[in-house]
Amino acid sequence: MPIRIREVHFKATVRDRESNRTSTDQTRQAPSARDTQALVATCVEEVLQKIREKNER
C-alpha cells in the first residue's frame, strides 16, 4: 500500500553573515510601500492557491 504525504513542514533559522555585529551597529531601513504591497500580494496568491488545491480534493 503506497503512503501519501499531503503536507510537509520545514523549520529553518536564518542569520546574517555578520552575526557578530551589535544591534547598535546595524542600521536597517523599513521596507518601502511597494515592497510591502508586493509581499502581501504574493502571500495572498499563495494562500488562494492552497485553498483551490484543498477544494479540488
KELUMLUM-974927 format. One record per residue: x, y, z of N, C-alpha, C, O in turn; residue number from 1; chain; residue in three letters. Coordinates in Angstrom, 2 decimals. Example, Ala and Ser with C-alpha at 12.3 -4.5 7.8 and 13.67 -1.06 7.14 Angstrom:
2
vovex nc1: 13.19 | nc2: -5.69 | nc3: 7.80 | cac1: 12.30 | cac2: -4.50 | cac3: 7.80 | cc1: 13.20 | cc2: -3.30 | cc3: 7.80 | oc1: 14.24 | oc2: -3.32 | oc3: 8.46 | pos: 1 | unit: A | code: ALA
vovex nc1: 12.85 | nc2: -2.25 | nc3: 7.08 | cac1: 13.67 | cac2: -1.06 | cac3: 7.14 | cc1: 12.90 | cc2: 0.03 | cc3: 7.87 | oc1: 13.41 | oc2: 1.14 | oc3: 8.04 | pos: 2 | unit: A | code: SER
***
This chain:
57
vovex nc1: 0.85 | nc2: -1.18 | nc3: 0.00 | cac1: 0.00 | cac2: 0.00 | cac3: 0.00 | cc1: 0.89 | cc2: 1.24 | cc3: 0.00 | oc1: 1.74 | oc2: 1.38 | oc3: 0.88 | pos: 1 | unit: A | code: MET
vovex nc1: 0.72 | nc2: 2.14 | nc3: -0.96 | cac1: 1.55 | cac2: 3.34 | cac3: -1.01 | cc1: 1.20 | cc2: 4.32 | cc3: 0.10 | oc1: 0.07 | oc2: 4.36 | oc3: 0.59 | pos: 2 | unit: A | code: PRO
vovex nc1: 2.18 | nc2: 5.10 | nc3: 0.48 | cac1: 1.99 | cac2: 6.14 | cac3: 1.50 | cc1: 1.92 | cc2: 7.49 | cc3: 0.80 | oc1: 2.79 | oc2: 7.83 | oc3: -0.01 | pos: 3 | unit: A | code: ILE
vovex nc1: 0.90 | nc2: 8.25 | nc3: 1.12 | cac1: 0.74 | cac2: 9.58 | cac3: 0.53 | cc1: 1.06 | cc2: 10.64 | cc3: 1.58 | oc1: 0.49 | oc2: 10.65 | oc3: 2.68 | pos: 4 | unit: A | code: ARG
vovex nc1: 1.98 | nc2: 11.53 | nc3: 1.23 | cac1: 2.33 | cac2: 12.64 | cac3: 2.11 | cc1: 1.61 | cc2: 13.87 | cc3: 1.60 | oc1: 1.88 | oc2: 14.34 | oc3: 0.49 | pos: 5 | unit: A | code: ILE
vovex nc1: 0.71 | nc2: 14.40 | nc3: 2.39 | cac1: -0.11 | cac2: 15.54 | cac3: 1.96 | cc1: 0.50 | cc2: 16.87 | cc3: 2.34 | oc1: 0.25 | oc2: 17.89 | oc3: 1.70 | pos: 6 | unit: A | code: ARG
vovex nc1: 1.29 | nc2: 16.87 | nc3: 3.39 | cac1: 1.81 | cac2: 18.14 | cac3: 3.87 | cc1: 3.17 | cc2: 17.92 | cc3: 4.51 | oc1: 3.37 | oc2: 16.94 | oc3: 5.23 | pos: 7 | unit: A | code: GLU
vovex nc1: 4.10 | nc2: 18.81 | nc3: 4.24 | cac1: 5.44 | cac2: 18.74 | cac3: 4.81 | cc1: 5.74 | cc2: 20.08 | cc3: 5.46 | oc1: 5.49 | oc2: 21.13 | oc3: 4.87 | pos: 8 | unit: A | code: VAL
vovex nc1: 6.27 | nc2: 20.05 | nc3: 6.66 | cac1: 6.63 | cac2: 21.27 | cac3: 7.37 | cc1: 8.15 | cc2: 21.35 | cc3: 7.49 | oc1: 8.82 | oc2: 20.36 | oc3: 7.81 | pos: 9 | unit: A | code: HIS
vovex nc1: 8.69 | nc2: 22.54 | nc3: 7.22 | cac1: 10.11 | cac2: 22.79 | cac3: 7.35 | cc1: 10.32 | cc2: 23.90 | cc3: 8.36 | oc1: 9.52 | oc2: 24.83 | oc3: 8.44 | pos: 10 | unit: A | code: PHE
vovex nc1: 11.38 | nc2: 23.79 | nc3: 9.12 | cac1: 11.74 | cac2: 24.84 | cac3: 10.06 | cc1: 13.18 | cc2: 25.22 | cc3: 9.77 | oc1: 14.04 | oc2: 24.35 | oc3: 9.64 | pos: 11 | unit: A | code: LYS
vovex nc1: 13.44 | nc2: 26.52 | nc3: 9.67 | cac1: 14.79 | cac2: 27.00 | cac3: 9.36 | cc1: 15.11 | cc2: 28.21 | cc3: 10.21 | oc1: 14.22 | oc2: 28.96 | oc3: 10.61 | pos: 12 | unit: A | code: ALA
vovex nc1: 16.39 | nc2: 28.39 | nc3: 10.48 | cac1: 16.88 | cac2: 29.56 | cac3: 11.17 | cc1: 17.79 | cc2: 30.30 | cc3: 10.21 | oc1: 18.74 | oc2: 29.73 | oc3: 9.68 | pos: 13 | unit: A | code: THR
vovex nc1: 17.51 | nc2: 31.58 | nc3: 10.00 | cac1: 18.29 | cac2: 32.39 | cac3: 9.07 | cc1: 19.05 | cc2: 33.44 | cc3: 9.87 | oc1: 18.48 | oc2: 34.13 | oc3: 10.71 | pos: 14 | unit: A | code: VAL
vovex nc1: 20.33 | nc2: 33.53 | nc3: 9.59 | cac1: 21.16 | cac2: 34.50 | cac3: 10.30 | cc1: 21.98 | cc2: 35.30 | cc3: 9.30 | oc1: 22.29 | oc2: 34.82 | oc3: 8.21 | pos: 15 | unit: A | code: ARG
vovex nc1: 22.32 | nc2: 36.52 | nc3: 9.70 | cac1: 23.21 | cac2: 37.34 | cac3: 8.90 | cc1: 24.60 | cc2: 36.72 | cc3: 8.87 | oc1: 24.99 | oc2: 36.02 | oc3: 9.81 | pos: 16 | unit: A | code: ASP
vovex nc1: 25.33 | nc2: 36.97 | nc3: 7.81 | cac1: 26.71 | cac2: 36.50 | cac3: 7.76 | cc1: 27.55 | cc2: 37.21 | cc3: 8.81 | oc1: 28.50 | oc2: 36.64 | oc3: 9.35 | pos: 17 | unit: A | code: ARG
vovex nc1: 27.19 | nc2: 38.44 | nc3: 9.08 | cac1: 27.91 | cac2: 39.22 | cac3: 10.07 | cc1: 27.13 | cc2: 39.24 | cc3: 11.37 | oc1: 26.78 | oc2: 40.31 | oc3: 11.87 | pos: 18 | unit: A | code: GLU
vovex nc1: 26.85 | nc2: 38.07 | nc3: 11.92 | cac1: 26.01 | cac2: 37.99 | cac3: 13.12 | cc1: 26.72 | cc2: 38.48 | cc3: 14.37 | oc1: 26.09 | oc2: 38.63 | oc3: 15.41 | pos: 19 | unit: A | code: SER
vovex nc1: 28.02 | nc2: 38.74 | nc3: 14.29 | cac1: 28.77 | cac2: 39.20 | cac3: 15.46 | cc1: 28.60 | cc2: 40.69 | cc3: 15.70 | oc1: 29.03 | oc2: 41.20 | oc3: 16.74 | pos: 20 | unit: A | code: ASN
vovex nc1: 27.98 | nc2: 41.40 | nc3: 14.78 | cac1: 27.79 | cac2: 42.84 | cac3: 14.95 | cc1: 26.74 | cc2: 43.10 | cc3: 16.02 | oc1: 25.79 | oc2: 42.33 | oc3: 16.18 | pos: 21 | unit: A | code: ARG
vovex nc1: 26.91 | nc2: 44.18 | nc3: 16.74 | cac1: 25.92 | cac2: 44.52 | cac3: 17.76 | cc1: 24.71 | cc2: 45.17 | cc3: 17.11 | oc1: 24.80 | oc2: 45.66 | oc3: 15.98 | pos: 22 | unit: A | code: THR
vovex nc1: 23.61 | nc2: 45.17 | nc3: 17.81 | cac1: 22.39 | cac2: 45.73 | cac3: 17.24 | cc1: 22.50 | cc2: 47.24 | cc3: 17.02 | oc1: 21.79 | oc2: 47.77 | oc3: 16.16 | pos: 23 | unit: A | code: SER
vovex nc1: 23.35 | nc2: 47.93 | nc3: 17.75 | cac1: 23.51 | cac2: 49.37 | cac3: 17.54 | cc1: 24.26 | cc2: 49.66 | cc3: 16.25 | oc1: 24.11 | oc2: 50.74 | oc3: 15.68 | pos: 24 | unit: A | code: THR
vovex nc1: 25.06 | nc2: 48.71 | nc3: 15.79 | cac1: 25.79 | cac2: 48.89 | cac3: 14.54 | cc1: 24.89 | cc2: 48.71 | cc3: 13.33 | oc1: 25.14 | oc2: 49.27 | oc3: 12.26 | pos: 25 | unit: A | code: ASP
vovex nc1: 23.86 | nc2: 47.95 | nc3: 13.50 | cac1: 23.00 | cac2: 47.63 | cac3: 12.37 | cc1: 21.98 | cc2: 48.72 | cc3: 12.14 | oc1: 21.17 | oc2: 49.02 | oc3: 13.02 | pos: 26 | unit: A | code: GLN
vovex nc1: 22.03 | nc2: 49.30 | nc3: 10.96 | cac1: 21.02 | cac2: 50.29 | cac3: 10.60 | cc1: 20.20 | cc2: 49.69 | cc3: 9.48 | oc1: 20.70 | oc2: 49.50 | oc3: 8.36 | pos: 27 | unit: A | code: THR
vovex nc1: 18.97 | nc2: 49.39 | nc3: 9.77 | cac1: 18.11 | cac2: 48.76 | cac3: 8.78 | cc1: 17.01 | cc2: 49.72 | cc3: 8.39 | oc1: 16.42 | oc2: 50.40 | oc3: 9.22 | pos: 28 | unit: A | code: ARG
vovex nc1: 16.76 | nc2: 49.76 | nc3: 7.11 | cac1: 15.70 | cac2: 50.61 | cac3: 6.61 | cc1: 14.39 | cc2: 49.84 | cc3: 6.63 | oc1: 14.37 | oc2: 48.62 | oc3: 6.43 | pos: 29 | unit: A | code: GLN
vovex nc1: 13.33 | nc2: 50.54 | nc3: 6.86 | cac1: 12.00 | cac2: 49.94 | cac3: 6.80 | cc1: 11.68 | cc2: 49.63 | cc3: 5.34 | oc1: 12.08 | oc2: 50.37 | oc3: 4.45 | pos: 30 | unit: A | code: ALA
vovex nc1: 10.96 | nc2: 48.54 | nc3: 5.09 | cac1: 10.62 | cac2: 48.21 | cac3: 3.70 | cc1: 9.73 | cc2: 49.30 | cc3: 3.10 | oc1: 8.91 | oc2: 49.91 | oc3: 3.79 | pos: 31 | unit: A | code: PRO
vovex nc1: 9.91 | nc2: 49.52 | nc3: 1.82 | cac1: 9.11 | cac2: 50.53 | cac3: 1.15 | cc1: 7.67 | cc2: 50.03 | cc3: 0.98 | oc1: 7.40 | oc2: 48.84 | oc3: 1.13 | pos: 32 | unit: A | code: SER
vovex nc1: 6.77 | nc2: 50.95 | nc3: 0.68 | cac1: 5.36 | cac2: 50.59 | cac3: 0.49 | cc1: 5.23 | cc2: 49.62 | cc3: -0.67 | oc1: 4.40 | oc2: 48.71 | oc3: -0.62 | pos: 33 | unit: A | code: ALA
vovex nc1: 6.02 | nc2: 49.80 | nc3: -1.72 | cac1: 5.98 | cac2: 48.91 | cac3: -2.89 | cc1: 6.40 | cc2: 47.50 | cc3: -2.50 | oc1: 5.78 | oc2: 46.53 | oc3: -2.93 | pos: 34 | unit: A | code: ARG
vovex nc1: 7.47 | nc2: 47.38 | nc3: -1.70 | cac1: 7.93 | cac2: 46.08 | cac3: -1.25 | cc1: 6.86 | cc2: 45.40 | cc3: -0.39 | oc1: 6.61 | oc2: 44.20 | oc3: -0.53 | pos: 35 | unit: A | code: ASP
vovex nc1: 6.25 | nc2: 46.17 | nc3: 0.49 | cac1: 5.21 | cac2: 45.62 | cac3: 1.36 | cc1: 4.01 | cc2: 45.13 | cc3: 0.55 | oc1: 3.49 | oc2: 44.05 | oc3: 0.80 | pos: 36 | unit: A | code: THR
vovex nc1: 3.59 | nc2: 45.92 | nc3: -0.42 | cac1: 2.46 | cac2: 45.52 | cac3: -1.26 | cc1: 2.78 | cc2: 44.28 | cc3: -2.08 | oc1: 1.93 | oc2: 43.41 | oc3: -2.24 | pos: 37 | unit: A | code: GLN
vovex nc1: 4.00 | nc2: 44.19 | nc3: -2.58 | cac1: 4.41 | cac2: 43.02 | cac3: -3.36 | cc1: 4.42 | cc2: 41.77 | cc3: -2.48 | oc1: 3.99 | oc2: 40.70 | oc3: -2.91 | pos: 38 | unit: A | code: ALA
vovex nc1: 4.90 | nc2: 41.91 | nc3: -1.26 | cac1: 4.93 | cac2: 40.78 | cac3: -0.34 | cc1: 3.52 | cc2: 40.32 | cc3: 0.00 | oc1: 3.24 | oc2: 39.12 | oc3: 0.00 | pos: 39 | unit: A | code: LEU
vovex nc1: 2.64 | nc2: 41.25 | nc3: 0.29 | cac1: 1.25 | cac2: 40.92 | cac3: 0.63 | cc1: 0.57 | cc2: 40.24 | cc3: -0.57 | oc1: -0.14 | oc2: 39.25 | oc3: -0.41 | pos: 40 | unit: A | code: VAL
vovex nc1: 0.78 | nc2: 40.77 | nc3: -1.76 | cac1: 0.17 | cac2: 40.19 | cac3: -2.95 | cc1: 0.66 | cc2: 38.77 | cc3: -3.18 | oc1: -0.13 | oc2: 37.89 | oc3: -3.53 | pos: 41 | unit: A | code: ALA
vovex nc1: 1.93 | nc2: 38.53 | nc3: -2.98 | cac1: 2.48 | cac2: 37.18 | cac3: -3.14 | cc1: 1.89 | cc2: 36.23 | cc3: -2.11 | oc1: 1.53 | oc2: 35.10 | oc3: -2.45 | pos: 42 | unit: A | code: THR
vovex nc1: 1.78 | nc2: 36.68 | nc3: -0.87 | cac1: 1.20 | cac2: 35.83 | cac3: 0.18 | cc1: -0.26 | cc2: 35.51 | cc3: -0.11 | oc1: -0.69 | oc2: 34.37 | oc3: 0.06 | pos: 43 | unit: A | code: CYS
vovex nc1: -1.01 | nc2: 36.50 | nc3: -0.56 | cac1: -2.42 | cac2: 36.29 | cac3: -0.87 | cc1: -2.56 | cc2: 35.26 | cc3: -2.01 | oc1: -3.41 | oc2: 34.37 | oc3: -1.94 | pos: 44 | unit: A | code: VAL
vovex nc1: -1.74 | nc2: 35.38 | nc3: -3.03 | cac1: -1.80 | cac2: 34.44 | cac3: -4.15 | cc1: -1.49 | cc2: 33.02 | cc3: -3.69 | oc1: -2.15 | oc2: 32.08 | oc3: -4.11 | pos: 45 | unit: A | code: GLU
vovex nc1: -0.49 | nc2: 32.87 | nc3: -2.82 | cac1: -0.14 | cac2: 31.54 | cac3: -2.33 | cc1: -1.25 | cc2: 30.95 | cc3: -1.48 | oc1: -1.55 | oc2: 29.76 | oc3: -1.59 | pos: 46 | unit: A | code: GLU
vovex nc1: -1.86 | nc2: 31.76 | nc3: -0.65 | cac1: -2.96 | cac2: 31.27 | cac3: 0.19 | cc1: -4.16 | cc2: 30.86 | cc3: -0.68 | oc1: -4.76 | oc2: 29.81 | oc3: -0.46 | pos: 47 | unit: A | code: VAL
vovex nc1: -4.49 | nc2: 31.68 | nc3: -1.67 | cac1: -5.60 | cac2: 31.34 | cac3: -2.57 | cc1: -5.31 | cc2: 30.06 | cc3: -3.34 | oc1: -6.21 | oc2: 29.25 | oc3: -3.56 | pos: 48 | unit: A | code: LEU
vovex nc1: -4.06 | nc2: 29.87 | nc3: -3.75 | cac1: -3.69 | cac2: 28.65 | cac3: -4.46 | cc1: -3.86 | cc2: 27.44 | cc3: -3.56 | oc1: -4.35 | oc2: 26.40 | oc3: -4.01 | pos: 49 | unit: A | code: GLN
vovex nc1: -3.46 | nc2: 27.54 | nc3: -2.30 | cac1: -3.62 | cac2: 26.44 | cac3: -1.35 | cc1: -5.10 | cc2: 26.12 | cc3: -1.13 | oc1: -5.48 | oc2: 24.95 | oc3: -1.04 | pos: 50 | unit: A | code: LYS
vovex nc1: -5.92 | nc2: 27.15 | nc3: -1.05 | cac1: -7.37 | cac2: 26.94 | cac3: -0.88 | cc1: -7.94 | cc2: 26.24 | cc3: -2.10 | oc1: -8.75 | oc2: 25.32 | oc3: -1.96 | pos: 51 | unit: A | code: ILE
vovex nc1: -7.54 | nc2: 26.66 | nc3: -3.29 | cac1: -8.02 | cac2: 26.00 | cac3: -4.52 | cc1: -7.61 | cc2: 24.54 | cc3: -4.54 | oc1: -8.41 | oc2: 23.67 | oc3: -4.89 | pos: 52 | unit: A | code: ARG
vovex nc1: -6.35 | nc2: 24.26 | nc3: -4.16 | cac1: -5.88 | cac2: 22.87 | cac3: -4.14 | cc1: -6.66 | cc2: 22.05 | cc3: -3.14 | oc1: -6.99 | oc2: 20.89 | oc3: -3.40 | pos: 53 | unit: A | code: GLU
vovex nc1: -6.96 | nc2: 22.63 | nc3: -2.00 | cac1: -7.72 | cac2: 21.92 | cac3: -0.96 | cc1: -9.14 | cc2: 21.61 | cc3: -1.44 | oc1: -9.67 | oc2: 20.53 | oc3: -1.18 | pos: 54 | unit: A | code: LYS
vovex nc1: -9.75 | nc2: 22.56 | nc3: -2.14 | cac1: -11.12 | cac2: 22.37 | cac3: -2.63 | cc1: -11.19 | cc2: 21.34 | cc3: -3.76 | oc1: -12.25 | oc2: 20.74 | oc3: -3.97 | pos: 55 | unit: A | code: ASN
vovex nc1: -10.09 | nc2: 21.13 | nc3: -4.49 | cac1: -10.08 | cac2: 20.17 | cac3: -5.57 | cc1: -10.08 | cc2: 18.73 | cc3: -5.05 | oc1: -10.48 | oc2: 17.82 | oc3: -5.77 | pos: 56 | unit: A | code: GLU
vovex nc1: -9.64 | nc2: 18.52 | nc3: -3.83 | cac1: -9.55 | cac2: 17.17 | cac3: -3.26 | cc1: -10.88 | cc2: 16.62 | cc3: -2.98 | oc1: -10.99 | oc2: 15.50 | oc3: -2.50 | pos: 57 | unit: A | code: ARG
***
